[in-house]
Amino acid sequence: MLDNVEDRLAAGENLILALMNHLVFSKGGWIFPFANRTAKTLAWAKLKHNKVPAKLPCGDNCPVSINWHVNTDHKAGWTARIMIFNWLDDSFEDWFAAIKFDKYFEDFEDVYSFNGTRILGLKTIFLQGLKDMNYLAGETNGTCPSDPRVLEKQQSVISFNKKNTKHIDIMRNGFPS
């Protein structure tokens, strides 16, 4: 097992990077099964006249997805919620994710339900589950046979100050690189 963050990144084990332009979903749209998500999201974008990035999130062969939502924006700082979803039946033990920030890395303050480590040279925040919260559980059946499957997730709030980015539109630009 690799204990060092840099070694784990170099090894590339289950590495998840948020590298795309953001795509606005309707409320609750991030939990649509991938079979329905693209069509519903494109219809929502057309209805709301939202910009659609050229590269859409992949649903095929991507067992894990990451959703990023700007929560608050105030004079001294801002917060975002990150949710990591597992669409498989199997659980991931000792999961982790790396999020790159070209613009806001210096303003990162804390992540509250995950372990968040700064990787200075890469302007990256390395996230992993806390002790006893390091499983990303798999999708499960509903309570009754007629119930839909239950999507499992891990989530946390991430906080940033505005020491270096006082005059930025966070609602438009508060996303990973």
PANUVO-214162 format. One record per residue (C-alpha): x, y negated, z negated. Coordinates in steps of 0.1 Angstrom, whole numbers, padded with zeros to 4 digits, always signed. Each point is the difference from the previous one (the first is absolute). Layout:
# PANUVO-214162
XYZ
...
//
This chain:
# PANUVO-214162
+0000+0000+0000
+0013-0035+0009
-0001-0023-0031
+0014-0031+0017
-0025-0023+0018
+0024-0007+0029
+0007+0038+0004
-0037+0007+0002
-0005-0027+0026
+0030+0012+0021
-0014+0036-0002
-0033-0013+0013
-0021+0024-0021
-0037-0008+0006
+0009-0037+0005
-0030-0023+0006
+0006-0034+0015
-0025-0028+0005
+0013-0013+0033
-0031-0011+0019
-0020-0031+0003
-0030+0000-0023
-0034+0011+0012
-0031-0013-0018
-0025+0027-0010
-0036-0004-0011
-0006+0004-0037
+0007+0037-0008
+0014+0006+0035
+0033+0013-0012
-0017+0032-0013
-0017+0009+0033
+0014+0033+0013
+0024-0006+0028
-0024+0016+0025
-0024-0030-0005
+0024-0027-0012
+0014-0013+0033
-0034-0004+0017
-0017-0016-0031
+0030-0023-0006
+0001-0012+0036
-0038-0006+0000
+0004-0020-0033
+0029-0020+0015
-0021-0008+0031
-0030-0010-0021
+0021-0023-0022
+0022-0013+0028
+0031+0014-0018
+0034+0004+0017
+0009+0037+0007
+0037+0008+0000
+0014+0017+0031
+0011+0030-0021
-0028+0015-0021
+0005+0021-0032
+0005+0036+0009
-0025+0026-0012
+0015+0030+0018
+0028+0018-0018
+0002-0026-0027
-0011+0018-0032
+0006-0031-0022
-0012-0035+0006
+0008-0033-0018
-0024-0028-0003
+0010-0035-0011
-0025-0026-0012
+0008-0036-0012
-0019-0003-0033
+0008-0035-0013
+0017-0031+0011
+0006-0029-0024
+0024-0028-0005
+0027+0019-0018
-0003+0034+0017
-0020+0027+0017
-0009+0037-0004
-0006+0028+0024
-0015+0035-0005
+0017+0029+0016
-0019+0033+0004
+0017+0032+0012
-0025+0026+0013
+0006+0037+0006
-0021+0015+0028
+0013+0036-0005
-0012+0028-0022
+0035+0003-0016
+0014-0023-0026
+0033-0019+0003
+0022+0004-0030
+0025-0029-0007
-0014-0021+0028
+0016-0033+0009
-0003-0029+0024
+0023-0028+0012
-0015-0034+0009
+0022-0026+0018
-0005-0038-0006
+0019-0023+0022
-0018-0031-0013
-0011+0007-0036
+0026+0023-0014
+0016-0026-0023
-0035-0008-0014
-0008+0036-0011
-0008+0001-0037
-0014+0034-0010
-0020+0030+0010
-0023+0013-0027
-0011+0036+0005
+0031+0012+0019
+0037-0002-0006
+0013-0028+0023
+0037-0004+0007
+0016-0028+0020
+0025+0010+0027
+0017-0033+0005
+0020+0007+0032
-0031+0013+0018
-0026-0025-0014
-0020+0030-0009
-0021+0010-0030
+0002+0037-0007
-0031+0014-0016
-0006+0033-0017
-0024+0015-0025
+0006-0005-0037
+0007+0029-0023
-0030+0023-0001
-0016-0020+0029
+0023+0012+0027
-0025+0022+0019
-0019-0013+0030
-0029+0025-0002
-0015+0015+0031
-0035-0006+0014
-0026+0022-0018
-0035+0012+0006
-0029-0020-0015
-0020+0012-0030
-0027+0017+0022
+0006+0018+0033
-0020-0028+0018
+0022-0028-0015
+0028-0015+0021
+0036+0008-0008
+0016-0022-0026
+0031-0020+0011
+0027-0002-0027
+0022-0030-0005
+0025-0018-0022
-0002-0038-0003
+0017-0029-0017
+0001-0038-0001
+0032-0017+0011
+0007-0036-0011
+0020-0027+0016
+0009-0035-0011
+0002-0030+0024
+0034-0014-0009
+0013+0004+0036
-0033-0001+0019
-0021-0029-0014
-0017-0010+0032
-0009+0033+0016
-0034+0013+0010
+0001+0033-0020
-0034+0012+0013
+0015-0001+0035
+0036+0009-0007
+0001+0019-0033
+0009+0033+0016
+0031+0022+0002
+0023-0005+0030
//
